[in-house]
Amino acid sequence: MDVKKAIVISRYPLVSEWLTTLLSGLDWQVSDVESEKDASVVRIVHIADAKDLEQLQRELATGASVVVFSHLAQTQLLSIIFDHEIKGIIHFSVDMNTVRETLDAALRGEEYFDETILTFMLSDKYRDIHLRVSSLSKRELEIIDGILEDLTNDEIAERFDLSVRTVNAHKRNILQKMEERSLVGVVKTILTYSLRFR
């Protein structure tokens, strides 16, 4: 039987050590990131915040099977699933059998998501809100960031080199796309569902 190998990619040495120990208990070997070029090796990318999404994109570009390891909220993990072609998710709440099934499926080039993630992913409420947020343009998301930072219209306009009138137009579009009556409602939805990395 072929040796099962994975590459652990994390900015945090303790996370890498923990995952390496976990994998050894599942009869998987951890390969060296620099020397291992085999596309059949499963890459496990640790996602702690938005900075790690760039690394995720680089690993996906190799054509390898990529599994995400994270302790993020389910809603944030679901955003990753919808926005990236990953094979599965390993998080602190899953048991060893789920970890094994996730990695084995990724090694075969298949996808595997545990029941908790799938149930949430298939809920009408989440999908509806995700579609609304996905309809926002990059500029509209920047405007929301400005709102979250409690910037005034003038400050938002100055930051993004816009007129105040244009900022107000973007805010109207945001309300329409998010189907909210107020910007407070937009902010509450964004924060409640943790749909974006800050």
N, C-alpha and C positions, 0 to 999 in steps of 0.2 A: 504493500500500500504506500502511495506517495506521501511524503511529509507535508503536513499542512503548515503553511507559513503566512505570516502577516507582518506588515510594517506599521508600527505605532508612531503617529505623528502628533506631538503635543509640545506646546511652549513650556510645559511644566514638568520637570524631571520626576516629581513624585507621582504624577498621573501616569507617566510612561512606565515607571517601576511597578505601579499597581496593576496596570493592564498586562505587563509582561508576566507578572506572577499569576494573574488570572488565566492567561493563555496557556501557561505551562501546565496548569491544573486541568486544562481541556485538551492536552496533547497537541497544542499548536506551538510552533517555533516563531520567535520574533526575529525578523531579518534586519540587516543593517540598511538604514534609509539610503545611504550614499551608494552602496555597492549593489544593492538588489534592483535589477532592472526587469525582472520577470513580471510580465503583465498579469500572470495568473495568480500572483500573490495578492491577498486581500489587504487593502490599506484601511487602517482605522484612524480616522481623523478626529481629534478631540476638539469639540466646539465649546468654547467658554463664552465668547462674545463675538461681536461683528468682525473683529480683526481676523478671526480664524476662518471666516467665509472665503477670504482670498486664497488661503491655503487649500481649502476644500475645492475651489475651482481649479487650482493647479493640479491637484491629484486627479480630478475627474478628467482633465485634459489628457492624461496619460493613457486613458482608455481602460484603466484597471477597475476592478470591482471595489467600490468605496463604501465603507460602513461608518456611520457617525457614532461617536461616543460622547455623551453629554448629560449634564444634570439640569438642563434648561426645562422650563415649563413645557407641557405638552403642546400648547399653542405655538410656541416658538419652534419646537421640533417639527410640527406639522408644516410650518412655513418653509422649513428647509426641505421637507419631502416634496412639497408642491413646486418649489423653485429650482431644485437640483435633482439630478438623476443618481441618487444614492441607492444602495442595495438594502439598507436596513439601519436600525438604530439600536444602540446598546445604551441603557441608562441605569442609574443606581438602583432603580426599583425592580429590575427584572432578575429572575433567578438564573442559575447556571445553565439549565436546559435551554432557556430562551436564548442566552448568549451563544450556546453551541449551535442551535438551529439557525440563528441569524448568520453566523460566520460560515457554516456549511453551505447555506443557500448562496451566499455571496461568492464562495469559492466555485460554485457551479454556474455563476453568472445570473443567478435568480435573485428576486427580491423577497424579503421576509420582514414583516412588521408584526409585533406582538399584538394580542387582542385588545389591550388597553388603547394603544395608538390607533388601531384600525377602527375601533368603535367611535373614537373621537373624530377621526378623519372623515368618517361617513355620516356624521351628524349633520342634519340640514342647517342647523344654526351656524356651525363653524364654516361650512362651505359657502353659505350666503355672505357672511361677513368677510371671508377671505376674498371672494370675488369682488366685493365692493372696494376693499383696500387695494386689490390688484389693478383696479381700473384707474387708480390715481396716477397722475404723471409724476415724473421725477421732480419737477418744480413744485407741484402740489404737496408732495411729501416733504420737500424742503420748507415750504410754508408751515406745514404741521410741526416740523421740528422747531421752527421759530415760535410758534404758539406754545409748545411745550416748555420752551425756555422763557416764556412770559415776556417776549419782545412785543413792543408796540408796532403798529402798522408802519410807522416811520422807520423804526429800527430794522424791521424785516425788509422794507424797500431798500434801505441803504446797504444791508448785507448782501442782497442778491442783485443789486443794481437795477431796481425796478421802480416804477412810479407807485405811489400809494394807491392810485386808481387801479393799477394792474394787480396789486396785492389783494384789494377788495374783490376784484373779479375772480381771482383764484380761490378766495374763500367761499364765494358763492358756488363755484364749481364743486368745491370739496363737499359742501353741504348737500348739493344735489346728488353727487355720486355716492356719498355715504348714507343718503336717505335719512339725514338727521335735521332737526329743527334749529339746532344751535351748535356752535363750535365746542361748547362744553360737552355735548353729546358725542361729538367726534373724538375728542380727547379721551372721554370715558371709555369708549369702545376700543380705541387703540391700546389704552393702558390695561383694560380688563382682559383683553384677549392676547396681549403681549405679541401683537402681530409684527412688530418691527424691532430690530436691534437699534439701540441708541448709540 
